[in-house]
Amino acid sequence: MTFLGALLAFTPLAALLTITPGADFTLVLRAATRFGARNALLTGAGVALGVLVWGVAAASGAVALLQLFPWAQRAIEIAGAAYLLFLAWQAWPRGRRDVEADAPPPSKRTGFWTGLITNLLNPKIGVFYLAVMPSFHVDGVPSYLLGAVLAGIHALLSMLYFGIIALGARTFAKQLQRPIVVAWIDRICAIALVVFAAVILLKPLFG
């Protein structure tokens, strides 16, 4: 496989994974509607960095160690589920003051770290790379370097997708920042995060 062929073959897979709804999408959507485009982009940047870390880890063989020690992967999954439940608790509106349109947004670092931690505690990304990476081999290109390039494409697609979400939120800012709309979006996002956490926690019951 040529280097260009690897890029062309990987890009559609990364695009499909990017647009698949998940906890990352939920967090960026809430950040965009609740706190504005900048916070959404920072949250998305944290997600993208997490993608890059998982891609390089998979290419270098670090993710394979998780499959040798299933308890370690399960520990990361449980930690990720707990973090999602914490974010859901934060998102759930508790009164009128929580949904006021002029509520102060979180700091720039908060959005970024939320996106990064959420993705780093999501082994699904690492398993994806571990499953597809053996299909991509280019003579003369170290596996870790190829993995970094492919993960970079995935991260770039993620930022493009999250940028579209942020732009949409900015375009419809007046409608989305109405207190009743903010409250319902917060509720929907909180419920979605709980569902994602429940799926992770109950996974062993369904094999």
C-alpha positions as CSV (number, residue, x, y, z in Angstrom):
1,M,0.0,0.0,0.0
2,T,1.3,3.4,-0.9
3,F,1.3,6.3,1.5
4,L,-1.4,8.2,-0.5
5,G,-3.4,5.0,-0.8
6,A,-3.4,4.6,3.0
7,L,-4.6,8.2,3.5
8,L,-7.4,7.7,0.9
9,A,-8.5,4.4,2.4
10,F,-8.4,5.6,6.0
11,T,-10.2,9.0,5.6
12,P,-13.7,7.6,5.0
13,L,-13.4,5.3,8.0
14,A,-12.3,8.3,10.2
15,A,-15.1,10.4,8.8
16,L,-17.7,7.8,9.6
17,L,-16.4,7.4,13.2
18,T,-16.4,11.2,13.6
19,I,-20.0,11.8,12.6
20,T,-21.3,8.8,14.7
21,P,-23.1,10.4,17.7
22,G,-21.4,9.8,21.0
23,A,-20.4,11.5,24.2
24,D,-18.0,13.8,22.4
25,F,-20.7,15.1,20.1
26,T,-23.0,15.6,23.1
27,L,-20.5,17.6,25.0
28,V,-19.5,19.8,22.0
29,L,-23.2,20.4,21.2
30,R,-24.0,21.5,24.7
31,A,-20.9,23.7,24.8
32,A,-22.0,25.3,21.5
33,T,-25.6,26.0,22.6
34,R,-24.8,26.8,26.2
35,F,-21.6,28.8,26.1
36,G,-20.9,29.7,22.5
37,A,-18.8,28.8,19.5
38,R,-15.4,29.4,21.2
39,N,-16.1,27.1,24.1
40,A,-17.4,24.4,21.6
41,L,-14.2,24.7,19.6
42,L,-12.0,24.4,22.7
43,T,-14.0,21.3,23.8
44,G,-13.6,19.9,20.2
45,A,-9.9,20.6,20.4
46,G,-9.6,18.5,23.5
47,V,-11.5,15.7,21.8
48,A,-9.2,16.0,18.8
49,L,-6.1,15.8,20.9
50,G,-7.5,12.7,22.6
51,V,-8.0,11.1,19.2
52,L,-4.3,11.9,18.3
53,V,-3.1,10.3,21.6
54,W,-5.1,7.1,21.0
55,G,-4.0,6.8,17.4
56,V,-0.3,7.1,18.3
57,A,-0.8,4.8,21.3
58,A,-2.4,2.1,19.0
59,A,0.3,2.5,16.3
60,S,3.1,2.1,18.9
61,G,1.5,-1.0,20.4
62,A,0.5,0.6,23.8
63,V,-3.2,-0.1,23.2
64,A,-2.5,-3.7,22.5
65,L,-1.4,-4.0,26.2
66,L,-5.0,-3.2,27.2
67,Q,-6.1,-6.4,25.5
68,L,-3.5,-8.4,27.3
69,F,-4.9,-7.1,30.6
70,P,-8.7,-6.9,30.2
71,W,-9.1,-5.6,33.7
72,A,-7.1,-2.5,32.8
73,Q,-9.3,-1.7,29.8
74,R,-12.4,-2.3,32.0
75,A,-11.0,0.1,34.7
76,I,-10.6,2.8,32.1
77,E,-14.1,2.2,30.8
78,I,-15.6,2.4,34.4
79,A,-13.6,5.6,35.0
80,G,-15.0,7.0,31.7
81,A,-18.5,6.0,32.7
82,A,-18.1,7.7,36.1
83,Y,-16.8,10.9,34.4
84,L,-19.8,10.9,32.0
85,L,-22.2,10.6,34.9
86,F,-20.4,13.5,36.6
87,L,-20.8,15.6,33.5
88,A,-24.5,14.6,33.3
89,W,-25.0,15.8,36.9
90,Q,-23.3,19.1,36.0
91,A,-25.4,19.5,32.9
92,W,-28.8,18.9,34.5
93,P,-30.5,22.2,35.2
94,R,-31.5,22.7,38.9
95,G,-33.4,26.0,38.6
96,R,-33.9,29.2,36.7
97,R,-30.4,30.5,37.6
98,D,-28.8,27.6,35.9
99,V,-30.4,28.3,32.5
100,E,-30.1,32.1,32.3
101,A,-28.7,33.1,28.9
102,D,-26.2,35.5,30.5
103,A,-24.7,32.8,32.8
104,P,-20.9,33.1,32.8
105,P,-19.2,30.5,30.6
106,P,-16.6,28.2,32.1
107,S,-12.9,29.0,31.6
108,K,-11.2,28.2,28.3
109,R,-9.3,25.4,30.0
110,T,-12.4,23.8,31.3
111,G,-13.9,23.1,27.9
112,F,-10.6,21.8,26.5
113,W,-9.9,19.5,29.5
114,T,-13.5,18.2,29.4
115,G,-13.1,17.1,25.8
116,L,-9.6,15.7,26.3
117,I,-10.4,13.7,29.5
118,T,-13.7,12.4,28.0
119,N,-11.9,11.0,25.0
120,L,-8.9,9.6,26.9
121,L,-11.3,7.7,29.1
122,N,-12.9,6.2,26.0
123,P,-11.0,3.0,24.9
124,K,-13.4,2.6,22.0
125,I,-11.2,5.0,20.0
126,G,-8.1,2.9,20.8
127,V,-9.8,-0.3,19.9
128,F,-10.9,1.2,16.6
129,Y,-7.2,2.0,15.8
130,L,-6.1,-1.3,17.0
131,A,-8.6,-3.0,14.7
132,V,-7.8,-1.0,11.5
133,M,-4.2,-0.2,11.9
134,P,-2.8,-3.6,10.7
135,S,-4.6,-3.0,7.4
136,F,-2.4,0.1,6.8
137,H,1.2,-0.6,6.1
138,V,3.5,1.5,4.0
139,D,7.1,0.2,3.3
140,G,9.7,2.6,4.7
141,V,7.3,4.4,7.0
142,P,7.5,3.5,10.7
143,S,4.2,2.3,12.2
144,Y,4.1,5.0,14.9
145,L,4.7,7.7,12.3
146,L,1.9,6.4,10.0
147,G,-0.4,6.1,13.0
148,A,0.3,9.7,13.9
149,V,-0.5,10.9,10.4
150,L,-3.7,8.9,10.2
151,A,-4.7,10.0,13.7
152,G,-4.0,13.6,12.6
153,I,-6.4,13.2,9.7
154,H,-9.0,11.9,12.2
155,A,-8.4,14.8,14.5
156,L,-8.6,17.3,11.6
157,L,-11.9,15.8,10.5
158,S,-13.2,16.0,14.1
159,M,-12.3,19.7,14.3
160,L,-14.0,20.4,11.0
161,Y,-17.2,18.6,12.2
162,F,-17.2,20.4,15.5
163,G,-16.5,23.7,13.7
164,I,-19.7,23.1,11.8
165,I,-21.6,22.5,15.0
166,A,-20.1,25.7,16.5
167,L,-21.0,27.7,13.4
168,G,-24.6,26.5,13.5
169,A,-24.9,27.4,17.2
170,R,-23.5,30.9,16.4
171,T,-25.9,31.3,13.5
172,F,-28.9,30.5,15.7
173,A,-27.6,31.9,18.9
174,K,-30.6,34.0,19.7
175,Q,-33.0,31.1,19.5
176,L,-30.7,28.6,21.3
177,Q,-29.9,31.0,24.2
178,R,-33.6,31.3,25.2
179,P,-33.8,30.0,28.8
180,I,-36.4,27.4,28.0
181,V,-34.3,26.1,25.0
182,V,-31.2,26.1,27.1
183,A,-32.9,24.1,29.8
184,W,-34.2,21.4,27.4
185,I,-30.9,21.1,25.7
186,D,-29.2,20.7,29.0
187,R,-31.7,18.0,30.0
188,I,-31.3,16.1,26.7
189,C,-27.5,16.2,26.9
190,A,-27.6,15.0,30.5
191,I,-29.8,12.1,29.6
192,A,-27.7,11.2,26.6
193,L,-24.5,11.2,28.8
194,V,-26.3,8.9,31.3
195,V,-27.3,6.6,28.5
196,F,-23.7,6.4,27.2
197,A,-22.4,5.7,30.7
198,A,-25.1,3.0,31.2
199,V,-24.1,1.3,27.9
200,I,-20.4,1.2,29.1
201,L,-21.3,-0.1,32.6
202,L,-23.7,-2.8,31.3
203,K,-21.6,-4.0,28.4
204,P,-20.4,-7.1,30.2
205,L,-24.0,-8.3,30.6
206,F,-24.4,-8.4,26.8
207,G,-21.0,-9.7,25.9
